[in-house]
Amino acid sequence: MNGFEFVFFSAWSIVIMIFRVVPIWLLFFIAFMWLKQFLKYKKEEKTLILDKEKW
């Protein structure tokens, strides 16, 4: 391989590696954000129920 082919195939292998690793991290990120919003919702729900009972 000459210089250009080496650089091209090295860059291509890095792109393939990124596409293999990123979905795993994306899944963890989405799960974390969902859990954060869910806990925030449950806390807000308790507040609304207590306010409704005061009426």
C-alpha positions as CSV (number, residue, x, y, z in Angstrom):
1,M,0.0,0.0,0.0
2,N,1.2,3.5,-0.7
3,G,0.7,6.4,1.6
4,F,-2.8,7.4,0.4
5,E,-4.2,3.9,0.5
6,F,-2.9,3.4,4.0
7,V,-4.4,6.7,5.3
8,F,-7.7,6.0,3.6
9,F,-8.1,2.5,5.0
10,S,-6.9,3.6,8.4
11,A,-9.6,6.3,8.4
12,W,-12.2,3.9,7.2
13,S,-11.4,1.4,10.0
14,I,-11.7,4.2,12.5
15,V,-15.2,5.1,11.2
16,I,-16.3,1.5,11.4
17,M,-15.0,1.3,14.9
18,I,-16.9,4.4,15.9
19,F,-20.1,3.0,14.5
20,R,-19.6,-0.2,16.5
21,V,-18.9,1.7,19.8
22,V,-21.3,4.7,19.6
23,P,-24.6,2.8,19.7
24,I,-23.6,1.2,23.1
25,W,-22.8,4.6,24.6
26,L,-25.9,6.1,23.0
27,L,-28.1,3.4,24.6
28,F,-26.6,4.2,28.1
29,F,-27.1,7.9,27.5
30,I,-30.8,7.5,26.5
31,A,-31.4,5.2,29.4
32,F,-29.9,7.6,31.9
33,M,-31.9,10.6,30.5
34,W,-35.1,8.5,30.5
35,L,-34.5,7.5,34.2
36,K,-33.7,11.1,35.1
37,Q,-36.9,12.4,33.5
38,F,-39.0,9.5,35.0
39,L,-37.8,10.3,38.6
40,K,-38.5,14.0,38.0
41,Y,-42.0,13.1,36.8
42,K,-42.7,10.8,39.8
43,K,-41.6,13.6,42.2
44,E,-43.8,16.1,40.5
45,E,-46.7,13.6,40.5
46,K,-46.5,13.3,44.2
47,T,-46.5,17.0,44.6
48,L,-49.6,17.4,42.4
49,I,-51.4,14.6,44.3
50,L,-50.7,16.3,47.7
51,D,-51.8,19.7,46.3
52,K,-55.0,18.1,45.0
53,E,-55.8,16.6,48.4
54,K,-55.5,20.0,50.1
55,W,-58.4,21.3,48.0
